[in-house]
Structure formats: structure tokens, C-alpha cells
Amino acid sequence: MNPGVAVSAGYLILLGLGVPALTFSGLWFWRLRHQRHAGGRLTETEIAARIAARQEELRQEREARDEHLAGLVAHLLQSAADARRELRAIEGAVERAIRR
């Protein structure tokens, strides 16, 4: 008897029985999870409170993002002003060098 064939047959049997069992178990737990969410109905007040809380979170995130962008724009403007100042200094140095 060839041991390679017996091992392969064992793996095939294990897979043949294990895959359907795991699929069934996964679908069973998925159904239970779905039922738990569907069974937990919220009242209108709870829904409104959750919506208000989420809106507040989004508002805070937007404000933080706006502040960050404002800082980036201020930095960009300062960099542009610094570059202009440097350019004028270089132009002045070039003009003085040409006059000599």
C-alpha cells in the first residue's frame, strides 16, 4: 500500500466533511448575528439621538479638517511671501552685479 495515496485520501475525506460543516456553521452564526440586529429595534427617540450624535461627530471632524486646511493655506501663503522676498533679493543682487 502506498502511504502517499492514503494521506491524500485522508485529506480529501477531511476536506469533504470539513468544508460543508464549516460552511453550515458559518451560515448559522451569520443568521444568528443578523437576527440579533433585526430584533433590536430602536425607538424613534433612540434613532434621533444616534443621528444627532453622529451629526455632532461629523461637525467636529469637519471643523478639525477646516482648521487643518486653514493652517496649510496660511503656511502656503507665508511660503509664497517668503519666496517673493527671496526673489526680489536675488533680482536686486543680479541688477547690482550687472551695474558693476
N, C-alpha and C positions, 0 to 999 in steps of 0.2 A: 504494500500500500504506500502510496506517495504522500508524505506529510504535507507538501505544498497544496495538494488538492483538498485535503481535509481542513486545512486552515482557511483556504479560500471559501470552502463550503460553509464553514462556521461563520465567517464574516458575512456571507450572503444571507444566512439564516438570521443572524443578529440584526442585520440591516432590514431584512424583510419583515421582521417582527417589531423592531425598534422604531423605524420611521413612522409607520401608521400609529403606533402607540403615542409617540411624541406629538404627532400632528393632532391626534384626538385630544391629548392633554392640553396642548396649546390653544386649540379652539374652545375647549371647555372653559379654561381660565379667561380667555378673551370674552366669552359670553357672560361670565360672572362679573367681570370688570364693567362691561357695557351695562348690565342690569343695575349695578350699583350706582352708576352715574345717572341712568334714566330714572331710577327710583327716588333719587334725592332731589325732588322738585323744589325749587326756590319760590318763595313768595315774591310778590311784586316789590315789596319793600326791600327784601334782600337783593333782588336784582338791581333796583335803583341804587342801593348803597354800593354794590360792586361796581356799577357803571360810574358812579361819582368818584369812587376811589381810583379807578383806572384813569378817568379823565384827569384827576389831580396828578397822578404819576406821569402821565403824558405831558401835562403842562410843565411840571418840574423838569422833565427831560428836555423839553423844547427850550425852556429858559436857560438851562445849563449849556445846551448846544449853541443858543444865540450868544451867550456870554463868551463862549469859546471862539465862535466865529468873529465876534466883535474884537476880541484880543488879537486874532490873526490879522484882521483888517488893519487895526492900529499898528501892529508890527510891520505890515506891508507898507503902510503909508510912511512910517518912520524910516524904513529901509529905502524907500523911493526918495525921501527928502535927503537922507544921508548920501545916496548915490548922486543926486543932483549937486549937492555941495561939493562932493569929491570931483565931479565932472567939471564944475566951474573952476575949482582949484587947479586941475590939470590943464584946462584951457588957458587959464592965466599963466601958468608956468610955461606952456608952449609958446604963447604970444611973447612973453618976456625973453625966451630963448631965441625966437626969430628976430627980435629987435636988436639983439646984440651983434 
